[in-house]
Amino acid sequence: AQTVTQSQPEMSVQEAETVTLSCTYDTSESDYYLFWYKQPPSRQMILVIRQEAYKQQNATENRFSVNFQKAAKSFSLKISDSQLGDAAMYFCAYHFRWAGGTSYGKLTFGQGTILTVHP
Amino acid sequence: NAGVTQTPKFQVLKTGQSMTLQCAQDMNHNSMYWYRQDPGMGLRLIYYSASEGTTDKGEVPNGYNVSRLNKREFSLRLESAAPSQTSVYFCASNRMGGTDTQYFGPGTRLTVL
Protein backbone atom coordinates (compact mmCIF):
# COMPACT_ATOMS: atom_id res chain seq x y z
CA ALA A 1 0.00 0.00 0.00
CA GLN A 2 1.08 3.51 -0.68
CA THR A 3 2.00 5.72 2.26
CA VAL A 4 2.83 9.40 2.48
CA THR A 5 4.82 10.83 5.38
CA GLN A 6 5.23 14.44 6.41
CA SER A 7 7.75 14.45 9.24
CA GLN A 8 7.34 18.12 10.20
CA PRO A 9 4.10 18.64 12.18
CA GLU A 10 4.79 22.40 12.37
CA MET A 11 7.04 24.89 10.61
CA SER A 12 7.44 28.63 10.87
CA VAL A 13 8.93 31.29 8.64
CA GLN A 14 9.40 35.04 8.65
CA GLU A 15 7.50 37.02 6.07
CA ALA A 16 9.50 37.40 2.82
CA GLU A 17 11.78 34.47 3.64
CA THR A 18 11.89 30.97 2.18
CA VAL A 19 10.68 27.76 3.77
CA THR A 20 10.78 24.13 2.65
CA LEU A 21 8.21 21.51 3.66
CA SER A 22 9.23 17.87 3.46
CA CYS A 23 7.34 14.87 2.16
CA THR A 24 8.36 11.28 1.51
CA TYR A 25 6.25 8.53 0.05
CA ASP A 26 6.40 4.84 -0.47
CA THR A 27 5.13 3.12 -3.59
CA SER A 28 6.05 0.25 -5.85
CA GLU A 29 4.52 1.98 -8.87
CA SER A 30 6.47 3.94 -11.45
CA ASP A 31 3.73 6.17 -12.83
CA TYR A 32 1.89 8.43 -10.42
CA TYR A 33 1.04 11.99 -9.47
CA LEU A 34 2.13 13.99 -6.45
CA PHE A 35 0.35 17.04 -5.09
CA TRP A 36 0.63 19.70 -2.47
CA TYR A 37 -2.67 21.00 -1.13
CA LYS A 38 -3.11 24.00 1.15
CA GLN A 39 -5.82 24.11 3.81
CA PRO A 40 -6.27 27.56 5.39
CA PRO A 41 -8.47 28.10 8.46
CA SER A 42 -11.47 28.33 6.12
CA ARG A 43 -11.03 24.54 5.71
CA GLN A 44 -11.08 24.70 1.91
CA MET A 45 -8.60 22.33 0.23
CA ILE A 46 -6.70 24.31 -2.39
CA LEU A 47 -4.36 22.77 -4.93
CA VAL A 48 -0.93 24.40 -4.73
CA ILE A 49 1.12 22.37 -7.18
CA ARG A 50 1.16 19.05 -9.00
CA GLN A 51 3.99 16.85 -10.30
CA GLU A 52 3.77 13.97 -12.75
CA ALA A 53 6.25 11.23 -11.86
CA TYR A 54 7.28 10.69 -15.49
CA LYS A 55 8.43 14.30 -15.77
CA GLN A 56 11.98 14.94 -14.61
CA GLN A 57 11.51 18.70 -14.51
CA ASN A 58 10.38 20.05 -11.16
CA ALA A 59 6.99 21.79 -11.18
CA THR A 60 6.80 25.51 -10.42
CA GLU A 61 3.84 27.78 -9.75
CA ASN A 62 4.84 31.37 -9.06
CA ARG A 63 6.42 31.41 -5.57
CA PHE A 64 5.89 27.67 -5.09
CA SER A 65 8.26 25.04 -6.42
CA VAL A 66 8.99 21.41 -5.69
CA ASN A 67 12.12 19.31 -5.43
CA PHE A 68 11.07 15.92 -6.78
CA GLN A 69 13.59 13.13 -6.18
CA LYS A 70 12.00 10.01 -7.66
CA ALA A 71 14.70 7.55 -6.63
CA ALA A 72 14.65 8.83 -3.06
CA LYS A 73 10.82 9.05 -3.09
CA SER A 74 11.00 12.58 -1.83
CA PHE A 75 8.78 15.51 -2.79
CA SER A 76 9.46 18.75 -0.93
CA LEU A 77 7.67 22.09 -1.36
CA LYS A 78 9.60 25.35 -1.35
CA ILE A 79 7.74 28.58 -0.69
CA SER A 80 9.72 31.68 -1.63
CA ASP A 81 9.01 35.22 -0.46
CA SER A 82 6.55 33.92 2.14
CA GLN A 83 3.40 35.94 2.68
CA LEU A 84 1.00 36.10 5.61
CA GLY A 85 -1.63 34.47 3.40
CA ASP A 86 0.55 31.38 3.06
CA ALA A 87 -0.19 30.44 6.68
CA ALA A 88 -2.14 27.18 6.53
CA MET A 89 -1.96 23.42 6.91
CA TYR A 90 -0.14 21.88 3.92
CA PHE A 91 -0.81 18.33 2.78
CA CYS A 92 1.30 16.22 0.50
CA ALA A 93 -0.72 13.66 -1.48
CA TYR A 94 -0.15 10.86 -3.97
CA HIS A 95 -2.23 8.98 -6.46
CA PHE A 96 -1.52 6.16 -8.82
CA ARG A 97 -1.89 7.11 -12.47
CA TRP A 98 -4.25 4.44 -13.68
CA ALA A 99 -7.95 4.51 -14.56
CA GLY A 100 -8.96 1.26 -12.93
CA GLY A 101 -8.39 -1.11 -10.03
CA THR A 102 -8.70 -0.55 -6.34
CA SER A 103 -6.47 2.51 -6.35
CA TYR A 104 -8.61 4.28 -8.91
CA GLY A 105 -8.31 7.99 -8.26
CA LYS A 106 -7.63 7.43 -4.58
CA LEU A 107 -5.59 10.23 -3.09
CA THR A 108 -3.34 9.16 -0.23
CA PHE A 109 -2.54 12.05 2.09
CA GLY A 110 0.22 12.75 4.55
CA GLN A 111 -0.55 13.94 8.06
CA GLY A 112 -0.06 17.59 7.21
CA THR A 113 2.34 20.38 8.23
CA ILE A 114 1.06 23.53 9.91
CA LEU A 115 2.90 26.55 8.51
CA THR A 116 3.01 29.77 10.55
CA VAL A 117 4.18 32.98 8.91
CA HIS A 118 5.52 35.68 11.23
CA PRO A 119 5.28 39.34 10.19
CA ASN B 1 -18.78 28.88 -11.65
CA ALA B 2 -19.43 27.38 -8.18
CA GLY B 3 -17.11 24.33 -8.56
CA VAL B 4 -17.91 21.74 -5.88
CA THR B 5 -20.61 22.62 -3.36
CA GLN B 6 -21.60 20.78 -0.19
CA THR B 7 -24.58 21.05 2.14
CA PRO B 8 -24.87 21.48 5.02
CA LYS B 9 -21.72 23.25 6.26
CA PHE B 10 -22.30 22.20 9.87
CA GLN B 11 -24.43 19.50 11.48
CA VAL B 12 -24.93 18.11 14.97
CA LEU B 13 -26.53 14.69 15.35
CA LYS B 14 -27.39 12.41 18.23
CA THR B 15 -26.13 8.84 18.23
CA GLY B 16 -28.40 6.68 16.11
CA GLN B 17 -29.80 9.48 13.97
CA SER B 18 -29.45 9.41 10.21
CA MET B 19 -28.57 12.10 7.72
CA THR B 20 -27.45 12.66 4.16
CA LEU B 21 -24.62 14.94 3.08
CA GLN B 22 -25.12 16.44 -0.34
CA CYS B 23 -22.47 17.22 -2.94
CA ALA B 24 -22.80 18.75 -6.39
CA GLN B 25 -20.28 19.83 -9.02
CA ASP B 26 -20.80 22.00 -12.08
CA MET B 27 -17.52 21.21 -13.86
CA ASN B 28 -18.89 18.29 -15.91
CA HIS B 29 -16.57 15.91 -14.05
CA ASN B 30 -17.01 12.16 -14.37
CA SER B 31 -15.53 11.05 -11.04
CA MET B 32 -16.56 12.06 -7.54
CA TYR B 33 -15.26 11.21 -4.07
CA TRP B 34 -16.09 11.42 -0.39
CA TYR B 35 -13.29 11.87 2.16
CA ARG B 36 -13.21 12.36 5.89
CA GLN B 37 -10.63 14.36 7.82
CA ASP B 38 -9.91 13.64 11.48
CA PRO B 39 -7.63 15.72 13.74
CA GLY B 40 -3.94 15.10 13.12
CA MET B 41 -4.62 13.07 10.03
CA GLY B 42 -4.84 13.67 6.34
CA LEU B 43 -7.99 12.96 4.39
CA ARG B 44 -9.10 9.34 3.99
CA LEU B 45 -11.30 8.08 1.17
CA ILE B 46 -14.73 6.76 2.18
CA TYR B 47 -16.36 6.03 -1.19
CA TYR B 48 -15.91 7.07 -4.76
CA SER B 49 -17.82 7.07 -8.01
CA ALA B 50 -15.65 6.62 -11.08
CA SER B 51 -18.51 7.56 -13.39
CA GLU B 52 -22.27 8.03 -13.33
CA GLY B 53 -23.94 4.79 -12.29
CA THR B 54 -20.96 3.32 -10.46
CA THR B 55 -19.79 3.51 -6.85
CA ASP B 56 -17.09 1.70 -4.92
CA LYS B 57 -15.62 1.50 -1.45
CA GLY B 58 -12.58 3.42 -0.39
CA GLU B 59 -10.39 3.06 2.67
CA VAL B 60 -12.99 3.62 5.44
CA PRO B 61 -16.49 2.73 4.11
CA ASN B 62 -18.04 1.15 7.21
CA GLY B 63 -21.13 2.97 8.46
CA TYR B 64 -21.71 4.89 5.22
CA ASN B 65 -23.65 4.52 2.00
CA VAL B 66 -23.50 6.61 -1.15
CA SER B 67 -25.67 7.41 -4.14
CA ARG B 68 -24.53 8.85 -7.44
CA LEU B 69 -27.80 10.53 -8.28
CA ASN B 70 -26.67 11.84 -11.68
CA LYS B 71 -23.47 13.14 -13.18
CA ARG B 72 -23.52 16.28 -11.00
CA GLU B 73 -24.56 14.91 -7.61
CA PHE B 74 -23.03 12.42 -5.18
CA SER B 75 -24.54 11.99 -1.71
CA LEU B 76 -23.19 10.36 1.44
CA ARG B 77 -25.59 8.81 3.94
CA LEU B 78 -25.04 7.92 7.57
CA GLU B 79 -27.81 5.45 8.48
CA SER B 80 -27.14 5.31 12.24
CA ALA B 81 -24.62 7.92 13.30
CA ALA B 82 -21.96 7.06 15.87
CA PRO B 83 -19.56 9.35 17.79
CA SER B 84 -16.68 7.81 15.80
CA GLN B 85 -18.15 9.49 12.72
CA THR B 86 -17.53 12.95 14.15
CA SER B 87 -15.30 14.44 11.48
CA VAL B 88 -15.04 16.93 8.65
CA TYR B 89 -16.34 15.51 5.37
CA PHE B 90 -15.09 16.61 1.99
CA CYS B 91 -16.48 15.92 -1.42
CA ALA B 92 -14.17 16.09 -4.44
CA SER B 93 -14.41 15.61 -8.18
CA ASN B 94 -12.24 15.31 -11.25
CA ARG B 95 -12.60 14.64 -14.94
CA MET B 96 -11.45 11.04 -14.89
CA GLY B 97 -10.22 8.95 -12.00
CA GLY B 98 -6.51 8.48 -11.75
CA THR B 99 -5.54 10.85 -14.52
CA ASP B 100 -6.51 14.24 -13.21
CA THR B 101 -6.36 16.65 -10.28
CA GLN B 102 -9.19 16.44 -7.75
CA TYR B 103 -11.01 19.61 -6.73
CA PHE B 104 -12.59 19.82 -3.30
CA GLY B 105 -15.75 21.27 -1.81
CA PRO B 106 -15.70 23.46 1.33
CA GLY B 107 -16.39 20.57 3.71
CA THR B 108 -19.09 19.68 6.26
CA ARG B 109 -18.27 19.63 9.95
CA LEU B 110 -20.29 16.85 11.55
CA THR B 111 -20.54 16.27 15.29
CA VAL B 112 -22.22 13.16 16.67
CA LEU B 113 -23.12 13.36 20.36
Interface residues (C-beta under 8 A of the other chain):
Chain A: V4 Y33 F35 Y37 S42 R43 Q44 M45 I46 L47 R50 F91 A93 H95 F96 R97 W98 A99 G100 S103 Y104 G105 K106 L107 T108 F109 G110 Q111 G112
Chain B: S31 Y33 Y35 G40 M41 G42 L43 R44 L45 Y48 A50 D56 G58 E59 V88 F90 A92 N94 M96 G97 G98 T99 T101 Q102 Y103 F104 P106 G107 R109
